Amino acid sequence: MIMALQANHINKYFYAPDKFQALKDISFEVKKGEFVSIVGKSGCGKSTLLYILSTMDTAYDGSVQLAGENITGKKQDALAAFRNAHLGFVFQFHYLLPDFSCLKNVMIPALRLGKLSRAQIEEQAYEKLTLLGVGHQALKTASRISGGQQQRVAIARALINNPDIVMGDEPTGNLDTRNTAIVFDMLQQLCREQQKTVITVTHDNDFAAKSDRIIEMSDGVIVNQHTR
């Protein structure tokens, strides 16, 4: 069994205005190809945990392994390179550049990575947009398509470098029921067909209930885990 993620004894403190322990001895594993939803009330620590798992926050105690590599203690430039090569991110707000075409938005992470020619990157970006049902919007500026379509473009951007793990912070938080179902089905398809690992933080109980496993948090600790 291949593990995509291993979190070992994660503790996280905030020091302003007073010392506060946000995460308390968090340990868990996620298998390659698994779809995991992290749930809990606002302030329970789930987004704090995701930012540590995603290498964005490095001020914690404990260790994190991603895609078989220990990322704890790496320098910022090494973490940035690791993120670009191995991780894809989908946020509640799509963070597309509004004046750029959908195609160019999707191409940006691959252009940064610099492993393929511009023509190859453009071809792959078209493929990802088509896979997500928005290929016909490729040349429109991001500001001229609907919210649901923008989120699908954001997922295409997250996938352009063929990441091992896709992480989502409320990826359907701004979507209606229909578009939420579309986005969930797309993420699930990535797990089933491409063996991608998906880890999301969500307030949407229906979304979480359909994932492979739910990790429930409260007051900085994992209080329950349910496997579907």
BAFI-3210 file (N, C-alpha, C; in Angstrom, 3 decimals, decimal comma, padded with zeros to 6 digits):
// residues 228
n [1|2|3|4|5|6|7|8|9|10|11|12|13|14|15|16|17|18|19|20|21|22|23|24|25|26|27|28|29|30|31|32|33|34|35|36|37|38|39|40|41|42|43|44|45|46|47|48|49|50|51|52|53|54|55|56|57|58|59|60|61|62|63|64|65|66|67|68|69|70|71|72|73|74|75|76|77|78|79|80|81|82|83|84|85|86|87|88|89|90|91|92|93|94|95|96|97|98|99|100|101|102|103|104|105|106|107|108|109|110|111|112|113|114|115|116|117|118|119|120|121|122|123|124|125|126|127|128|129|130|131|132|133|134|135|136|137|138|139|140|141|142|143|144|145|146|147|148|149|150|151|152|153|154|155|156|157|158|159|160|161|162|163|164|165|166|167|168|169|170|171|172|173|174|175|176|177|178|179|180|181|182|183|184|185|186|187|188|189|190|191|192|193|194|195|196|197|198|199|200|201|202|203|204|205|206|207|208|209|210|211|212|213|214|215|216|217|218|219|220|221|222|223|224|225|226|227|228]
n.u [000,846|000,694|001,554|000,311|000,399|001,732|001,201|002,721|002,388|001,646|001,847|000,662|001,149|-000,169|000,849|-000,103|-002,939|-002,356|-000,669|-001,692|-002,814|-003,365|-003,402|-003,252|-001,202|-001,594|-001,967|-002,044|-002,689|-002,813|-003,846|-002,489|-004,480|-006,757|-009,734|-010,212|-012,045|-011,835|-013,480|-015,400|-016,335|-016,168|-013,027|-011,961|-009,520|-009,061|-008,451|-006,027|-004,527|-004,565|-003,017|-000,541|-000,117|000,001|002,393|002,520|002,580|005,152|005,786|005,633|005,421|006,511|006,175|005,875|005,218|005,105|004,097|006,051|008,236|010,053|009,005|009,288|011,158|012,450|013,864|012,421|012,562|012,967|010,624|008,755|009,390|008,803|006,024|005,089|005,681|004,470|002,034|-001,379|-003,689|-006,922|-009,016|-011,559|-012,134|-011,477|-009,187|-008,315|-006,624|-008,214|-008,100|-006,720|-006,824|-008,770|-007,271|-004,612|-004,472|-004,549|-002,178|-000,109|001,157|002,589|004,257|005,878|007,090|008,581|009,254|008,291|007,776|006,349|004,345|003,670|002,713|000,494|-001,091|-001,598|-002,969|-005,316|-006,323|-006,850|-008,789|-010,803|-011,352|-012,573|-014,857|-014,917|-013,558|-014,442|-014,443|-011,899|-010,463|-011,706|-011,683|-011,085|-012,843|-015,201|-016,721|-018,936|-019,351|-019,255|-017,970|-015,549|-014,490|-014,022|-012,069|-010,102|-009,591|-008,548|-006,198|-004,954|-004,311|-002,477|000,276|000,324|-000,074|000,709|-000,920|-003,982|-005,143|-007,810|-009,352|-012,275|-013,448|-015,883|-017,257|-018,378|-020,244|-023,288|-025,740|-025,798|-023,358|-021,595|-021,940|-020,923|-018,212|-017,438|-017,764|-015,816|-013,445|-013,589|-013,402|-010,764|-009,450|-010,348|-009,731|-007,197|-005,671|-005,071|-004,562|-006,871|-007,410|-009,538|-010,756|-013,857|-017,103|-019,350|-021,540|-022,794|-021,098|-018,787|-019,739|-019,791|-017,183|-014,205|-013,253|-013,935|-012,483|-012,931|-012,684|-012,189|-011,662|-008,861|-008,043|-008,217|-011,265|-012,821|-013,035|-014,424|-014,955|-016,160]
n.v [-001,201|002,125|005,154|008,403|010,572|011,272|012,293|013,181|013,491|016,289|019,510|022,755|026,125|029,365|032,695|035,244|037,164|035,986|033,023|030,123|026,868|025,484|023,079|019,752|017,247|015,787|013,002|011,061|009,063|009,065|007,192|006,550|007,621|007,951|009,649|012,142|013,890|016,605|017,644|019,814|022,214|025,808|027,190|024,928|024,001|022,850|024,153|025,302|022,963|022,013|023,951|023,443|020,805|021,320|022,527|025,256|026,495|026,458|026,580|024,601|021,808|018,405|016,090|015,898|013,878|013,792|012,333|010,377|011,775|013,480|016,500|018,297|020,860|021,623|024,182|027,349|027,801|025,240|024,021|025,460|024,593|021,887|021,969|022,972|020,888|018,586|019,056|020,081|022,801|023,767|026,341|027,997|030,469|031,168|032,470|033,150|034,924|037,701|039,112|037,519|034,875|031,849|029,655|030,616|031,099|028,471|027,508|028,778|027,615|025,473|026,736|028,039|025,829|024,812|022,479|021,597|022,511|025,650|025,193|022,506|022,743|024,380|022,657|020,631|022,100|022,774|020,173|019,540|021,474|020,683|018,115|018,829|019,950|022,577|023,339|024,768|027,333|028,232|030,404|032,635|035,464|035,073|036,482|036,514|034,231|031,884|031,407|028,684|027,611|028,989|027,798|025,245|025,763|026,542|024,089|022,702|024,181|023,430|020,863|020,865|020,343|017,674|016,657|014,709|014,875|016,457|019,271|020,789|023,732|024,319|023,819|023,891|025,897|028,303|027,559|026,549|023,886|022,198|022,749|022,115|019,335|018,643|019,404|017,746|015,210|015,364|015,517|013,078|011,376|011,803|010,493|007,841|007,160|008,160|007,726|009,831|011,565|013,052|015,644|017,385|020,274|020,925|022,421|021,317|018,898|016,975|016,781|015,821|013,369|011,733|011,211|009,088|008,862|010,427|012,799|013,951|016,917|018,642|021,330|021,334|018,695|015,338|013,823|011,828|009,322|008,319|005,748|005,269]
n.w [000,000|-000,966|000,520|000,310|001,952|005,134|008,318|011,280|014,634|014,766|016,003|016,597|017,311|018,019|018,716|019,148|020,009|022,460|023,688|022,015|021,417|018,424|016,991|018,120|018,605|016,102|014,079|011,163|008,202|004,609|001,910|-001,378|-004,058|-002,570|-001,458|000,677|003,124|005,300|008,118|010,338|012,879|012,377|013,192|014,304|013,514|011,061|008,575|009,270|009,613|006,961|005,668|006,741|005,843|003,147|002,785|003,011|005,475|007,711|010,343|012,710|015,014|014,771|011,976|008,384|005,641|002,175|-000,848|-000,517|000,400|002,887|003,970|005,970|007,433|005,128|003,000|001,912|-000,894|-001,870|-001,009|-002,505|-005,079|-004,767|-004,251|-006,712|-008,416|-007,328|-005,992|-006,261|-006,086|-005,014|-004,289|-002,247|-003,381|-006,689|-007,662|-010,234|-012,854|-013,876|-016,337|-018,021|-020,450|-020,046|-020,836|-020,639|-017,879|-016,918|-017,952|-016,529|-014,054|-015,217|-017,029|-015,221|-014,019|-016,122|-017,586|-020,003|-023,473|-024,592|-026,477|-025,973|-023,373|-023,806|-025,335|-023,455|-021,542|-022,931|-023,162|-020,444|-019,820|-021,577|-020,616|-018,252|-019,136|-020,069|-022,311|-024,522|-023,609|-023,546|-024,733|-023,824|-021,583|-018,085|-016,487|-017,866|-017,741|-016,064|-012,442|-011,696|-013,929|-013,747|-011,446|-012,396|-014,288|-012,507|-011,299|-013,476|-013,771|-011,376|-012,017|-014,074|-013,892|-013,464|-010,711|-007,740|-005,540|-004,846|-003,231|-001,487|-000,306|000,955|-001,696|-003,023|-001,895|-002,833|-004,677|-006,370|-005,839|-008,108|-009,487|-007,445|-007,306|-009,819|-009,598|-007,455|-008,666|-010,647|-009,143|-007,838|-010,014|-010,763|-008,688|-009,048|-011,736|-012,349|-010,152|-008,453|-005,380|-003,228|-000,989|000,987|002,714|004,115|004,651|003,785|004,326|002,722|000,527|001,854|002,777|000,568|-000,038|000,243|002,838|005,956|008,012|011,123|012,949|016,086|018,173|017,644|017,563|016,161|016,228|015,227|012,666|009,635|007,367|004,109]
ca.u [000,000|001,509|001,009|000,517|000,656|001,857|001,366|003,155|002,455|001,649|001,396|000,770|000,824|-000,183|001,381|-000,670|-002,442|-001,858|-000,292|-002,869|-002,484|-004,408|-003,402|-002,734|-000,738|-002,344|-001,288|-002,885|-002,118|-003,728|-003,341|-002,505|-005,750|-007,870|-010,428|-010,427|-012,612|-011,617|-014,649|-015,451|-016,853|-015,205|-012,110|-011,518|-008,132|-008,933|-007,722|-004,646|-003,895|-004,371|-001,904|000,689|000,016|000,284|003,738|002,434|002,934|006,270|006,027|004,895|006,200|006,089|006,725|004,944|005,755|004,213|004,607|007,238|009,353|009,904|009,086|009,516|012,513|013,001|013,872|011,264|012,692|012,774|009,191|008,049|009,624|008,060|004,597|004,793|005,834|003,745|000,755|-002,316|-004,532|-008,208|-009,491|-012,958|-012,101|-010,700|-007,919|-007,892|-006,298|-009,445|-007,864|-006,059|-007,728|-008,810|-006,139|-003,366|-004,529|-004,203|-000,781|000,871|002,035|003,483|005,283|006,808|007,848|009,566|009,698|007,777|007,751|005,096|003,349|003,229|001,917|-000,790|-001,859|-002,058|-003,966|-006,559|-006,812|-007,410|-010,040|-011,786|-011,691|-013,443|-016,069|-014,864|-012,629|-015,002|-014,245|-010,457|-009,921|-012,400|-011,037|-011,680|-013,922|-016,389|-017,405|-019,698|-018,612|-019,013|-016,943|-014,282|-013,937|-013,510|-010,790|-009,149|-009,203|-007,638|-004,898|-004,374|-003,906|-001,647|001,601|000,121|000,350|000,373|-001,957|-004,776|-005,683|-008,867|-009,852|-013,663|-013,432|-017,238|-017,892|-019,109|-020,982|-024,625|-025,799|-025,469|-021,924|-020,919|-021,963|-020,016|-016,837|-017,166|-017,615|-014,529|-012,395|-013,687|-012,906|-009,294|-009,027|-010,666|-009,146|-005,786|-005,021|-004,677|-005,038|-007,577|-007,626|-010,265|-011,429|-015,182|-018,247|-020,483|-021,663|-023,154|-019,837|-017,915|-020,336|-019,544|-015,756|-013,822|-013,065|-014,147|-011,724|-013,660|-011,860|-012,808|-010,703|-007,466|-007,726|-009,077|-012,165|-013,470|-012,779|-015,411|-014,666|-017,410]
ca.v [000,000|003,339|006,295|009,709|011,555|010,816|013,384|012,554|014,293|017,715|020,493|024,109|027,189|030,787|033,422|036,585|038,032|035,128|031,687|029,272|025,659|025,279|021,656|019,001|015,883|015,235|011,962|010,235|008,740|009,030|006,298|007,010|007,387|008,094|010,934|012,398|015,186|017,015|018,439|020,311|023,575|026,895|027,365|023,645|023,769|022,082|024,930|025,387|021,686|021,927|024,820|022,726|019,670|021,830|023,127|026,725|026,894|025,608|026,808|023,595|020,691|017,157|015,907|015,609|013,262|013,873|011,619|009,633|012,673|014,250|017,916|019,113|021,400|022,083|025,640|027,848|027,618|023,805|023,753|026,027|023,674|020,657|022,262|023,135|019,609|017,456|019,407|020,973|023,459|024,343|027,114|028,447|031,522|030,535|033,179|033,265|036,287|038,002|039,639|036,480|033,838|030,625|028,837|031,141|030,840|027,063|027,285|029,489|026,770|024,658|027,643|028,237|024,592|024,872|021,165|021,369|023,698|026,400|024,521|021,312|023,195|024,851|021,475|019,958|022,969|022,529|018,840|019,604|022,242|019,845|017,069|019,420|020,452|024,014|023,568|025,779|028,655|028,387|031,688|033,734|035,909|034,395|037,304|036,447|032,945|031,767|030,979|027,246|027,391|029,489|026,808|024,135|026,252|026,488|022,683|022,413|024,788|022,608|019,564|021,013|019,739|016,250|016,496|013,473|015,165|017,679|019,743|021,779|024,453|024,674|023,988|024,123|026,828|029,378|026,988|026,020|022,428|021,534|022,866|021,348|017,928|018,513|019,480|016,525|014,090|015,513|015,151|011,627|010,745|011,859|009,419|006,522|006,872|008,549|007,427|011,029|011,646|014,314|015,982|018,645|020,807|021,343|022,547|020,702|017,519|016,092|016,596|014,962|012,037|010,938|010,930|007,767|008,908|011,713|013,036|014,987|017,624|019,535|021,941|021,046|017,265|014,463|013,164|010,685|009,058|007,400|005,272|004,942]
ca.w [000,000|-001,081|001,246|-000,313|003,002|006,522|009,287|012,532|015,861|014,409|016,990|016,050|018,271|017,660|019,866|019,269|021,096|023,535|023,222|021,804|020,665|017,411|016,636|019,263|018,365|014,967|013,291|010,302|006,893|003,473|000,862|-002,769|-004,719|-001,623|-001,420|002,101|003,495|006,685|008,506|011,710|013,000|012,165|014,307|014,882|013,126|009,807|007,562|009,775|009,275|005,513|005,270|007,098|004,928|001,805|002,894|003,056|006,842|008,150|011,777|013,479|015,544|014,157|010,630|007,293|004,430|001,017|-002,030|-000,135|000,708|004,123|003,569|007,165|007,550|003,845|002,813|001,167|-002,343|-002,125|-000,830|-003,659|-006,202|-004,465|-004,466|-008,136|-009,105|-006,740|-005,377|-006,948|-005,083|-005,413|-003,150|-002,312|-004,393|-007,762|-007,844|-011,627|-013,286|-014,616|-017,685|-018,813|-020,944|-019,243|-021,267|-020,073|-016,442|-016,683|-018,356|-015,704|-013,217|-016,058|-017,548|-014,103|-013,811|-017,200|-018,065|-021,350|-024,334|-024,506|-027,321|-025,252|-022,235|-024,342|-025,721|-022,240|-020,903|-023,684|-022,791|-019,093|-019,887|-022,265|-019,654|-017,236|-019,766|-020,361|-023,415|-025,425|-023,004|-023,363|-025,169|-023,139|-020,349|-016,925|-015,927|-018,720|-017,622|-014,816|-011,257|-011,777|-014,955|-013,206|-010,526|-013,206|-014,831|-011,391|-011,126|-014,608|-013,410|-010,314|-012,569|-015,264|-013,697|-013,141|-009,320|-007,030|-004,542|-005,028|-001,958|-001,666|000,866|000,612|-003,157|-003,555|-000,960|-003,508|-005,805|-006,121|-005,687|-009,374|-009,752|-006,397|-007,734|-010,968|-009,095|-006,713|-009,616|-011,317|-008,191|-007,630|-011,240|-010,690|-007,787|-009,595|-013,044|-012,442|-008,871|-007,727|-004,001|-003,013|000,427|001,016|003,896|003,657|005,563|003,091|004,820|001,609|-000,203|002,656|002,925|-000,640|-000,175|000,760|004,297|006,624|009,236|011,856|013,924|017,064|019,109|017,337|017,573|015,381|017,163|014,602|011,250|009,057|006,012|003,424]
c.u [000,887|000,811|001,333|000,906|000,757|002,126|001,642|003,287|002,577|001,066|001,631|000,317|000,738|000,172|000,814|-002,192|-001,915|-001,477|-001,531|-002,459|-003,628|-004,530|-002,668|-002,457|-001,548|-001,474|-002,316|-002,167|-003,216|-003,097|-003,376|-003,850|-006,965|-008,434|-010,844|-011,005|-012,368|-012,733|-014,540|-015,939|-015,755|-014,339|-011,577|-010,081|-007,959|-008,189|-006,266|-003,878|-003,602|-003,179|-000,562|000,927|000,434|001,635|003,711|002,866|004,001|006,562|005,166|005,877|005,634|006,692|005,629|005,718|004,693|004,869|005,939|008,433|009,065|010,083|009,330|010,974|013,136|012,939|012,755|011,379|012,495|011,307|008,388|008,195|008,848|006,572|004,263|004,821|004,854|002,341|-000,074|-003,273|-005,812|-008,780|-010,969|-013,094|-011,097|-009,339|-007,404|-007,531|-007,392|-009,235|-007,106|-007,118|-007,715|-007,610|-004,848|-003,322|-004,083|-002,727|000,245|001,737|003,016|004,579|006,333|007,698|008,921|010,048|009,301|007,862|006,403|003,988|002,798|002,330|000,534|-001,681|-002,419|-003,115|-005,318|-007,169|-007,480|-008,734|-011,150|-012,267|-012,705|-014,659|-016,088|-013,859|-013,108|-014,843|-012,765|-009,939|-010,666|-011,586|-011,808|-012,856|-015,234|-017,097|-018,050|-018,824|-018,282|-017,940|-015,578|-013,653|-013,394|-012,188|-009,710|-008,693|-008,248|-006,250|-004,193|-003,797|-002,826|-000,268|001,509|000,523|-000,035|-000,848|-002,646|-005,374|-006,695|-009,274|-011,227|-013,823|-014,807|-017,988|-018,722|-020,015|-022,382|-024,591|-025,360|-023,963|-021,088|-020,829|-020,998|-018,566|-016,491|-016,904|-016,265|-013,374|-012,397|-013,137|-011,373|-008,754|-009,192|-009,846|-007,653|-005,002|-004,431|-005,235|-005,677|-007,838|-008,314|-010,713|-012,784|-016,152|-019,457|-020,580|-022,008|-021,918|-018,959|-018,425|-020,056|-018,063|-015,424|-013,728|-013,300|-013,285|-012,392|-012,763|-012,704|-011,720|-009,268|-007,067|-008,654|-009,936|-012,833|-012,992|-013,798|-014,949|-015,961|-017,369]
c.v [001,258|004,478|007,596|010,746|010,849|012,036|012,761|013,590|015,799|018,548|021,879|025,116|028,536|031,570|034,832|036,491|037,248|033,773|030,796|028,060|025,320|023,818|020,887|017,549|015,171|014,226|011,212|010,006|008,778|008,175|006,966|006,644|007,523|009,516|011,166|013,799|015,434|017,979|018,869|021,740|024,597|027,051|026,082|023,303|023,107|022,854|025,129|024,123|021,601|022,776|024,223|021,581|020,125|022,535|024,652|027,266|025,932|025,749|025,851|022,587|019,405|017,031|015,541|014,992|013,335|013,167|010,932|010,472|013,430|015,728|018,839|019,565|021,854|023,602|026,063|027,630|026,150|023,428|024,283|025,113|022,376|020,853|022,287|021,800|018,541|017,771|020,295|021,542|023,994|025,024|027,472|029,562|031,089|031,182|033,124|034,717|036,723|038,461|038,661|035,504|032,651|029,747|029,311|030,941|029,420|026,818|027,797|028,565|025,933|025,509|027,908|027,014|024,424|023,546|020,903|022,655|024,393|025,712|023,270|021,681|023,644|023,672|020,764|020,780|022,819|021,188|018,856|020,364|021,422|018,730|017,569|020,126|021,936|024,322|024,656|027,199|029,035|029,793|032,896|034,170|035,317|035,168|037,161|035,091|032,844|031,272|029,495|026,907|027,868|028,463|025,597|024,514|026,186|025,053|022,271|022,967|023,945|021,308|019,658|020,365|018,278|015,943|015,144|013,678|016,470|018,044|020,847|022,405|025,007|024,825|024,208|025,156|027,916|028,876|026,534|024,492|021,708|021,575|022,169|019,883|017,690|018,478|018,217|015,354|014,150|015,107|013,644|010,855|010,728|010,744|008,064|006,191|007,178|008,311|008,672|010,943|013,018|014,497|017,349|018,981|021,313|021,491|021,802|019,224|016,534|015,772|015,593|013,524|011,136|010,604|009,577|007,752|010,322|011,744|014,216|015,580|018,462|020,035|021,447|019,583|016,520|013,678|011,935|010,546|008,034|007,024|004,835|003,500]
c.w [000,000|-000,350|000,514|000,715|004,342|007,395|010,642|013,648|015,563|015,549|016,406|017,102|017,560|018,913|020,024|019,170|022,304|022,948|023,169|020,980|019,724|016,999|017,723|018,856|017,273|014,212|012,454|008,983|005,842|002,384|-000,508|-003,396|-003,822|-001,686|000,029|002,294|004,973|007,060|009,964|011,718|012,714|013,411|014,906|014,502|011,774|008,725|007,976|009,424|007,782|005,070|005,671|006,120|003,532|001,714|002,935|004,424|007,341|009,644|012,602|014,048|014,966|012,774|009,640|006,141|003,342|-000,158|-001,730|000,267|001,997|003,795|004,771|007,215|006,249|003,766|001,865|-000,338|-002,730|-001,985|-002,012|-004,873|-006,005|-004,736|-005,943|-008,874|-008,622|-006,229|-006,293|-005,916|-005,716|-004,178|-003,324|-003,348|-005,457|-008,007|-009,278|-011,909|-014,255|-016,051|-018,583|-019,319|-019,983|-019,558|-020,606|-018,563|-016,124|-016,968|-017,348|-014,835|-014,040|-016,684|-016,476|-013,909|-014,889|-017,745|-019,516|-022,167|-024,190|-025,312|-026,629|-024,073|-022,697|-024,716|-024,491|-021,512|-021,601|-023,285|-021,424|-019,096|-020,541|-021,348|-018,638|-017,838|-020,068|-021,475|-024,360|-024,887|-022,948|-023,682|-024,597|-021,925|-019,170|-016,343|-016,701|-018,678|-016,240|-013,663|-011,276|-012,798|-014,469|-012,268|-011,283|-013,873|-013,738|-011,130|-012,253|-014,322|-012,343|-010,862|-013,645|-015,109|-013,273|-011,699|-008,748|-006,130|-004,908|-003,679|-002,214|-000,349|000,507|-000,909|-003,778|-002,726|-001,611|-004,621|-005,398|-006,130|-006,945|-009,638|-008,681|-006,797|-008,890|-010,489|-008,304|-007,662|-010,331|-010,404|-007,947|-008,837|-011,258|-009,798|-008,455|-010,839|-013,122|-011,154|-008,209|-006,309|-003,813|-001,520|000,462|002,433|003,425|004,814|005,007|003,474|003,710|000,766|000,547|002,684|001,729|-000,835|000,460|002,280|004,802|007,877|009,940|012,936|014,871|018,004|018,917|017,390|016,610|016,353|016,578|013,174|010,767|007,657|005,368|002,936]
res [m|i|m|a|l|q|a|n|h|i|n|k|y|f|y|a|p|d|k|f|q|a|l|k|d|i|s|f|e|v|k|k|g|e|f|v|s|i|v|g|k|s|g|c|g|k|s|t|l|l|y|i|l|s|t|m|d|t|a|y|d|g|s|v|q|l|a|g|e|n|i|t|g|k|k|q|d|a|l|a|a|f|r|n|a|h|l|g|f|v|f|q|f|h|y|l|l|p|d|f|s|c|l|k|n|v|m|i|p|a|l|r|l|g|k|l|s|r|a|q|i|e|e|q|a|y|e|k|l|t|l|l|g|v|g|h|q|a|l|k|t|a|s|r|i|s|g|g|q|q|q|r|v|a|i|a|r|a|l|i|n|n|p|d|i|v|m|g|d|e|p|t|g|n|l|d|t|r|n|t|a|i|v|f|d|m|l|q|q|l|c|r|e|q|q|k|t|v|i|t|v|t|h|d|n|d|f|a|a|k|s|d|r|i|i|e|m|s|d|g|v|i|v|n|q|h|t|r]
***
